[in-house]
Amino acid sequence: MANIKSSAKRALLSQKAAAKNKAAKSLMKTNIKKFNAAATTGDREAAESAFRTAAKTVDRAATKHLIHKNKAARRKSVLAKKLNSMERA
């Protein structure tokens, strides 16, 4: 543990920020998995809903600098390709 009061505070804030970032990235990954699950079942309506949620969380992660903006674009592109490859019902 830090001896200096300000560095102890910074260490605590750093832990809180790391936990918050980890939760946000985990939510993003979960939403992507939910989309993939909906896409594999073939339910287009569920997949579209899951796509919107996943794209939103990917954008939010990029805005907060949790992932690089190009990585966010790539992830959304892959999701969109998978959604567009599904046959329209």
N, CA, C and O atoms as a GROMACS GRO file, in nm:
protein
  356
    1MET      N    1   0.084  -0.118   0.000
    1MET     CA    2   0.000   0.000   0.000
    1MET      C    3   0.089   0.124   0.000
    1MET      O    4   0.199   0.124   0.055
    2ALA      N    5   0.038   0.228  -0.062
    2ALA     CA    6   0.115   0.352  -0.076
    2ALA      C    7   0.127   0.424   0.058
    2ALA      O    8   0.037   0.418   0.142
    3ASN      N    9   0.241   0.492   0.079
    3ASN     CA   10   0.263   0.567   0.201
    3ASN      C   11   0.206   0.708   0.190
    3ASN      O   12   0.164   0.765   0.290
    4ILE      N   13   0.205   0.762   0.072
    4ILE     CA   14   0.160   0.899   0.051
    4ILE      C   15   0.008   0.899   0.030
    4ILE      O   16  -0.046   0.817  -0.045
    5LYS      N   17  -0.059   0.991   0.097
    5LYS     CA   18  -0.205   0.993   0.096
    5LYS      C   19  -0.261   1.010  -0.045
    5LYS      O   20  -0.357   0.943  -0.082
    6SER      N   21  -0.202   1.099  -0.123
    6SER     CA   22  -0.253   1.124  -0.258
    6SER      C   23  -0.235   1.002  -0.348
    6SER      O   24  -0.321   0.973  -0.431
    7SER      N   25  -0.124   0.932  -0.332
    7SER     CA   26  -0.102   0.813  -0.416
    7SER      C   27  -0.195   0.700  -0.372
    7SER      O   28  -0.234   0.618  -0.455
    8ALA      N   29  -0.229   0.694  -0.245
    8ALA     CA   30  -0.324   0.594  -0.198
    8ALA      C   31  -0.462   0.622  -0.258
    8ALA      O   32  -0.532   0.530  -0.299
    9LYS      N   33  -0.499   0.749  -0.263
    9LYS     CA   34  -0.627   0.788  -0.325
    9LYS      C   35  -0.627   0.753  -0.473
    9LYS      O   36  -0.726   0.700  -0.525
   10ARG      N   37  -0.517   0.781  -0.540
   10ARG     CA   38  -0.509   0.750  -0.684
   10ARG      C   39  -0.518   0.599  -0.708
   10ARG      O   40  -0.580   0.555  -0.805
   11ALA      N   41  -0.456   0.521  -0.620
   11ALA     CA   42  -0.462   0.376  -0.634
   11ALA      C   43  -0.606   0.327  -0.620
   11ALA      O   44  -0.649   0.239  -0.694
   12LEU      N   45  -0.680   0.384  -0.526
   12LEU     CA   46  -0.819   0.347  -0.506
   12LEU      C   47  -0.903   0.387  -0.626
   12LEU      O   48  -0.987   0.310  -0.673
   13LEU      N   49  -0.882   0.508  -0.677
   13LEU     CA   50  -0.955   0.554  -0.795
   13LEU      C   51  -0.923   0.469  -0.917
   13LEU      O   52  -1.010   0.440  -0.999
   14SER      N   53  -0.797   0.428  -0.928
   14SER     CA   54  -0.756   0.344  -1.039
   14SER      C   55  -0.827   0.209  -1.034
   14SER      O   56  -0.869   0.157  -1.137
   15GLN      N   57  -0.840   0.153  -0.914
   15GLN     CA   58  -0.911   0.026  -0.898
   15GLN      C   59  -1.058   0.040  -0.937
   15GLN      O   60  -1.114  -0.047  -1.004
   16LYS      N   61  -1.120   0.151  -0.895
   16LYS     CA   62  -1.261   0.174  -0.929
   16LYS      C   63  -1.279   0.188  -1.079
   16LYS      O   64  -1.372   0.132  -1.137
   17ALA      N   65  -1.188   0.263  -1.142
   17ALA     CA   66  -1.197   0.283  -1.288
   17ALA      C   67  -1.177   0.152  -1.361
   17ALA      O   68  -1.246   0.124  -1.459
   18ALA      N   69  -1.083   0.070  -1.314
   18ALA     CA   70  -1.055  -0.058  -1.378
   18ALA      C   71  -1.178  -0.149  -1.369
   18ALA      O   72  -1.211  -0.220  -1.464
   19ALA      N   73  -1.245  -0.148  -1.254
   19ALA     CA   74  -1.364  -0.230  -1.236
   19ALA      C   75  -1.477  -0.183  -1.328
   19ALA      O   76  -1.550  -0.263  -1.386
   20LYS      N   77  -1.490  -0.053  -1.340
   20LYS     CA   78  -1.594   0.005  -1.426
   20LYS      C   79  -1.566  -0.030  -1.573
   20LYS      O   80  -1.658  -0.067  -1.647
   21ASN      N   81  -1.440  -0.017  -1.614
   21ASN     CA   82  -1.403  -0.049  -1.752
   21ASN      C   83  -1.423  -0.197  -1.782
   21ASN      O   84  -1.469  -0.234  -1.889
   22LYS      N   85  -1.387  -0.281  -1.685
   22LYS     CA   86  -1.402  -0.425  -1.704
   22LYS      C   87  -1.549  -0.461  -1.720
   22LYS      O   88  -1.584  -0.545  -1.804
   23ALA      N   89  -1.636  -0.399  -1.640
   23ALA     CA   90  -1.779  -0.426  -1.649
   23ALA      C   91  -1.834  -0.382  -1.784
   23ALA      O   92  -1.917  -0.452  -1.843
   24ALA      N   93  -1.789  -0.267  -1.834
   24ALA     CA   94  -1.837  -0.216  -1.963
   24ALA      C   95  -1.792  -0.306  -2.077
   24ALA      O   96  -1.870  -0.334  -2.168
   25LYS      N   97  -1.668  -0.352  -2.073
   25LYS     CA   98  -1.618  -0.442  -2.178
   25LYS      C   99  -1.689  -0.577  -2.172
   25LYS      O  100  -1.718  -0.638  -2.275
   26SER      N  101  -1.716  -0.623  -2.051
   26SER     CA  102  -1.786  -0.750  -2.033
   26SER      C  103  -1.928  -0.740  -2.090
   26SER      O  104  -1.975  -0.834  -2.154
   27LEU      N  105  -1.995  -0.628  -2.065
   27LEU     CA  106  -2.130  -0.607  -2.119
   27LEU      C  107  -2.127  -0.607  -2.272
   27LEU      O  108  -2.214  -0.664  -2.336
   28MET      N  109  -2.026  -0.542  -2.329
   28MET     CA  110  -2.012  -0.539  -2.474
   28MET      C  111  -1.998  -0.682  -2.530
   28MET      O  112  -2.065  -0.719  -2.626
   29LYS      N  113  -1.910  -0.759  -2.468
   29LYS     CA  114  -1.887  -0.896  -2.515
   29LYS      C  115  -2.013  -0.981  -2.500
   29LYS      O  116  -2.044  -1.063  -2.586
   30THR      N  117  -2.085  -0.962  -2.389
   30THR     CA  118  -2.208  -1.036  -2.366
   30THR      C  119  -2.312  -1.004  -2.472
   30THR      O  120  -2.379  -1.094  -2.522
   31ASN      N  121  -2.325  -0.876  -2.506
   31ASN     CA  122  -2.423  -0.837  -2.608
   31ASN      C  123  -2.386  -0.892  -2.746
   31ASN      O  124  -2.474  -0.928  -2.824
   32ILE      N  125  -2.257  -0.899  -2.775
   32ILE     CA  126  -2.213  -0.958  -2.902
   32ILE      C  127  -2.247  -1.107  -2.904
   32ILE      O  128  -2.291  -1.160  -3.006
   33LYS      N  129  -2.225  -1.175  -2.791
   33LYS     CA  130  -2.258  -1.318  -2.782
   33LYS      C  131  -2.408  -1.340  -2.797
   33LYS      O  132  -2.451  -1.437  -2.860
   34LYS      N  133  -2.488  -1.250  -2.739
   34LYS     CA  134  -2.634  -1.262  -2.752
   34LYS      C  135  -2.676  -1.246  -2.898
   34LYS      O  136  -2.764  -1.317  -2.945
   35PHE      N  137  -2.611  -1.154  -2.968
   35PHE     CA  138  -2.642  -1.138  -3.110
   35PHE      C  139  -2.605  -1.263  -3.187
   35PHE      O  140  -2.683  -1.312  -3.269
   36ASN      N  141  -2.487  -1.316  -3.161
   36ASN     CA  142  -2.443  -1.437  -3.232
   36ASN      C  143  -2.537  -1.554  -3.206
   36ASN      O  144  -2.566  -1.633  -3.296
   37ALA      N  145  -2.585  -1.564  -3.082
   37ALA     CA  146  -2.679  -1.672  -3.049
   37ALA      C  147  -2.810  -1.653  -3.125
   37ALA      O  148  -2.866  -1.750  -3.176
   38ALA      N  149  -2.859  -1.529  -3.132
   38ALA     CA  150  -2.983  -1.502  -3.204
   38ALA      C  151  -2.966  -1.525  -3.353
   38ALA      O  152  -3.058  -1.571  -3.421
   39ALA      N  153  -2.848  -1.493  -3.405
   39ALA     CA  154  -2.822  -1.510  -3.549
   39ALA      C  155  -2.816  -1.658  -3.585
   39ALA      O  156  -2.860  -1.697  -3.693
   40THR      N  157  -2.761  -1.740  -3.497
   40THR     CA  158  -2.750  -1.882  -3.529
   40THR      C  159  -2.884  -1.954  -3.522
   40THR      O  160  -2.904  -2.055  -3.589
   41THR      N  161  -2.977  -1.901  -3.439
   41THR     CA  162  -3.109  -1.963  -3.434
   41THR      C  163  -3.191  -1.932  -3.558
   41THR      O  164  -3.284  -2.005  -3.592
   42GLY      N  165  -3.157  -1.823  -3.625
   42GLY     CA  166  -3.227  -1.787  -3.748
   42GLY      C  167  -3.344  -1.694  -3.727
   42GLY      O  168  -3.416  -1.662  -3.822
   43ASP      N  169  -3.366  -1.649  -3.604
   43ASP     CA  170  -3.475  -1.556  -3.575
   43ASP      C  171  -3.428  -1.414  -3.608
   43ASP      O  172  -3.353  -1.353  -3.532
   44ARG      N  173  -3.473  -1.363  -3.724
   44ARG     CA  174  -3.424  -1.234  -3.772
   44ARG      C  175  -3.464  -1.118  -3.681
   44ARG      O  176  -3.384  -1.028  -3.656
   45GLU      N  177  -3.588  -1.120  -3.632
   45GLU     CA  178  -3.633  -1.010  -3.546
   45GLU      C  179  -3.549  -1.002  -3.419
   45GLU      O  180  -3.507  -0.893  -3.378
   46ALA      N  181  -3.524  -1.116  -3.357
   46ALA     CA  182  -3.441  -1.119  -3.236
   46ALA      C  183  -3.298  -1.076  -3.269
   46ALA      O  184  -3.233  -1.006  -3.191
   47ALA      N  185  -3.249  -1.119  -3.385
   47ALA     CA  186  -3.113  -1.083  -3.426
   47ALA      C  187  -3.101  -0.933  -3.450
   47ALA      O  188  -3.001  -0.871  -3.413
   48GLU      N  189  -3.204  -0.873  -3.513
   48GLU     CA  190  -3.200  -0.728  -3.537
   48GLU      C  191  -3.200  -0.651  -3.406
   48GLU      O  192  -3.126  -0.554  -3.390
   49SER      N  193  -3.283  -0.694  -3.312
   49SER     CA  194  -3.287  -0.630  -3.182
   49SER      C  195  -3.154  -0.644  -3.109
   49SER      O  196  -3.103  -0.547  -3.052
   50ALA      N  197  -3.098  -0.764  -3.113
   50ALA     CA  198  -2.968  -0.788  -3.049
   50ALA      C  199  -2.857  -0.711  -3.119
   50ALA      O  200  -2.762  -0.665  -3.055
   51PHE      N  201  -2.869  -0.695  -3.252
   51PHE     CA  202  -2.768  -0.619  -3.328
   51PHE      C  203  -2.768  -0.473  -3.283
   51PHE      O  204  -2.662  -0.414  -3.260
   52ARG      N  205  -2.886  -0.415  -3.269
   52ARG     CA  206  -2.893  -0.275  -3.226
   52ARG      C  207  -2.829  -0.257  -3.089
   52ARG      O  208  -2.754  -0.162  -3.067
   53THR      N  209  -2.858  -0.348  -2.998
   53THR     CA  210  -2.800  -0.340  -2.864
   53THR      C  211  -2.649  -0.358  -2.868
   53THR      O  212  -2.575  -0.284  -2.803
   54ALA      N  213  -2.604  -0.457  -2.944
   54ALA     CA  214  -2.460  -0.484  -2.952
   54ALA      C  215  -2.386  -0.366  -3.016
   54ALA      O  216  -2.280  -0.326  -2.967
   55ALA      N  217  -2.441  -0.312  -3.124
   55ALA     CA  218  -2.376  -0.199  -3.191
   55ALA      C  219  -2.368  -0.078  -3.098
   55ALA      O  220  -2.268  -0.005  -3.097
   56LYS      N  221  -2.473  -0.058  -3.020
   56LYS     CA  222  -2.475   0.055  -2.927
   56LYS      C  223  -2.366   0.039  -2.821
   56LYS      O  224  -2.297   0.136  -2.788
   57THR      N  225  -2.352  -0.082  -2.767
   57THR     CA  226  -2.251  -0.101  -2.662
   57THR      C  227  -2.109  -0.096  -2.720
   57THR      O  228  -2.016  -0.052  -2.652
   58VAL      N  229  -2.091  -0.141  -2.843
   58VAL     CA  230  -1.960  -0.131  -2.908
   58VAL      C  231  -1.925   0.016  -2.929
   58VAL      O  232  -1.812   0.057  -2.903
   59ASP      N  233  -2.021   0.095  -2.976
   59ASP     CA  234  -1.997   0.238  -2.994
   59ASP      C  235  -1.964   0.306  -2.862
   59ASP      O  236  -1.876   0.391  -2.855
   60ARG      N  237  -2.037   0.268  -2.757
   60ARG     CA  238  -2.014   0.328  -2.627
   60ARG      C  239  -1.874   0.294  -2.576
   60ARG      O  240  -1.807   0.379  -2.517
   61ALA      N  241  -1.830   0.172  -2.598
   61ALA     CA  242  -1.695   0.131  -2.556
   61ALA      C  243  -1.588   0.210  -2.632
   61ALA      O  244  -1.486   0.247  -2.576
   62ALA      N  245  -1.613   0.234  -2.761
   62ALA     CA  246  -1.516   0.312  -2.840
   62ALA      C  247  -1.514   0.457  -2.794
   62ALA      O  248  -1.408   0.519  -2.788
   63THR      N  249  -1.630   0.512  -2.762
   63THR     CA  250  -1.638   0.650  -2.716
   63THR      C  251  -1.562   0.668  -2.585
   63THR      O  252  -1.498   0.771  -2.564
   64LYS      N  253  -1.570   0.569  -2.499
   64LYS     CA  254  -1.501   0.577  -2.370
   64LYS      C  255  -1.357   0.527  -2.377
   64LYS      O  256  -1.291   0.513  -2.274
   65HIS      N  257  -1.308   0.501  -2.499
   65HIS     CA  258  -1.170   0.458  -2.523
   65HIS      C  259  -1.138   0.324  -2.457
   65HIS      O  260  -1.024   0.300  -2.418
   66LEU      N  261  -1.237   0.238  -2.444
   66LEU     CA  262  -1.212   0.103  -2.394
   66LEU      C  263  -1.158   0.015  -2.505
   66LEU      O  264  -1.078  -0.075  -2.481
   67ILE      N  265  -1.202   0.042  -2.628
   67ILE     CA  266  -1.147  -0.024  -2.746
   67ILE      C  267  -1.117   0.084  -2.850
   67ILE      O  268  -1.173   0.194  -2.844
   68HIS      N  269  -1.030   0.053  -2.943
   68HIS     CA  270  -0.995   0.148  -3.048
   68HIS      C  271  -1.112   0.166  -3.142
   68HIS      O  272  -1.191   0.073  -3.163
   69LYS      N  273  -1.124   0.284  -3.201
   69LYS     CA  274  -1.238   0.311  -3.289
   69LYS      C  275  -1.239   0.220  -3.411
   69LYS      O  276  -1.346   0.185  -3.461
   70ASN      N  277  -1.121   0.181  -3.461
   70ASN     CA  278  -1.116   0.090  -3.576
   70ASN      C  279  -1.162  -0.051  -3.537
   70ASN      O  280  -1.225  -0.121  -3.616
   71LYS      N  281  -1.131  -0.091  -3.413
   71LYS     CA  282  -1.177  -0.221  -3.366
   71LYS      C  283  -1.328  -0.220  -3.353
   71LYS      O  284  -1.394  -0.319  -3.384
   72ALA      N  285  -1.383  -0.108  -3.306
   72ALA     CA  286  -1.528  -0.096  -3.295
   72ALA      C  287  -1.593  -0.105  -3.432
   72ALA      O  288  -1.694  -0.173  -3.450
   73ALA      N  289  -1.534  -0.037  -3.530
   73ALA     CA  290  -1.588  -0.040  -3.666
   73ALA      C  291  -1.582  -0.181  -3.723
   73ALA      O  292  -1.675  -0.226  -3.789
   74ARG      N  293  -1.472  -0.250  -3.696
   74ARG     CA  294  -1.455  -0.387  -3.746
   74ARG      C  295  -1.558  -0.481  -3.683
   74ARG      O  296  -1.618  -0.563  -3.751
   75ARG      N  297  -1.578  -0.468  -3.551
   75ARG     CA  298  -1.675  -0.553  -3.482
   75ARG      C  299  -1.816  -0.529  -3.536
   75ARG      O  300  -1.891  -0.624  -3.561
   76LYS      N  301  -1.852  -0.402  -3.554
   76LYS     CA  302  -1.985  -0.370  -3.606
   76LYS      C  303  -2.002  -0.420  -3.748
   76LYS      O  304  -2.110  -0.466  -3.786
   77SER      N  305  -1.896  -0.412  -3.827
   77SER     CA  306  -1.901  -0.459  -3.965
   77SER      C  307  -1.925  -0.609  -3.970
   77SER      O  308  -2.005  -0.657  -4.051
   78VAL      N  309  -1.856  -0.683  -3.885
   78VAL     CA  310  -1.873  -0.828  -3.881
   78VAL      C  311  -2.016  -0.864  -3.839
   78VAL      O  312  -2.077  -0.954  -3.896
   79LEU      N  313  -2.067  -0.792  -3.740
   79LEU     CA  314  -2.204  -0.817  -3.695
   79LEU      C  315  -2.305  -0.785  -3.805
   79LEU      O  316  -2.400  -0.861  -3.827
   80ALA      N  317  -2.284  -0.673  -3.874
   80ALA     CA  318  -2.375  -0.633  -3.981
   80ALA      C  319  -2.373  -0.733  -4.097
   80ALA      O  320  -2.477  -0.764  -4.155
   81LYS      N  321  -2.254  -0.783  -4.130
   81LYS     CA  322  -2.244  -0.882  -4.237
   81LYS      C  323  -2.322  -1.008  -4.200
   81LYS      O  324  -2.393  -1.065  -4.283
   82LYS      N  325  -2.308  -1.049  -4.075
   82LYS     CA  326  -2.378  -1.169  -4.030
   82LYS      C  327  -2.530  -1.146  -4.035
   82LYS      O  328  -2.606  -1.234  -4.074
   83LEU      N  329  -2.573  -1.027  -3.994
   83LEU     CA  330  -2.717  -0.995  -3.997
   83LEU      C  331  -2.768  -0.989  -4.140
   83LEU      O  332  -2.876  -1.041  -4.168
   84ASN      N  333  -2.694  -0.928  -4.230
   84ASN     CA  334  -2.737  -0.915  -4.370
   84ASN      C  335  -2.733  -1.047  -4.445
   84ASN      O  336  -2.803  -1.064  -4.545
   85SER      N  337  -2.652  -1.141  -4.397
   85SER     CA  338  -2.645  -1.270  -4.465
   85SER      C  339  -2.766  -1.358  -4.430
   85SER      O  340  -2.794  -1.456  -4.499
   86MET      N  341  -2.835  -1.323  -4.322
   86MET     CA  342  -2.955  -1.399  -4.284
   86MET      C  343  -3.063  -1.372  -4.389
   86MET      O  344  -3.076  -1.261  -4.439
   87GLU      N  345  -3.139  -1.475  -4.420
   87GLU     CA  346  -3.245  -1.455  -4.520
   87GLU      C  347  -3.361  -1.378  -4.457
   87GLU      O  348  -3.397  -1.400  -4.341
   88ARG      N  349  -3.416  -1.290  -4.534
   88ARG     CA  350  -3.526  -1.206  -4.485
   88ARG      C  351  -3.654  -1.288  -4.473
   88ARG      O  352  -3.689  -1.368  -4.561
   89ALA      N  353  -3.722  -1.266  -4.361
   89ALA     CA  354  -3.845  -1.342  -4.337
   89ALA      C  355  -3.968  -1.259  -4.373
   89ALA      O  356  -4.081  -1.305  -4.359
   0.00000   0.00000   0.00000
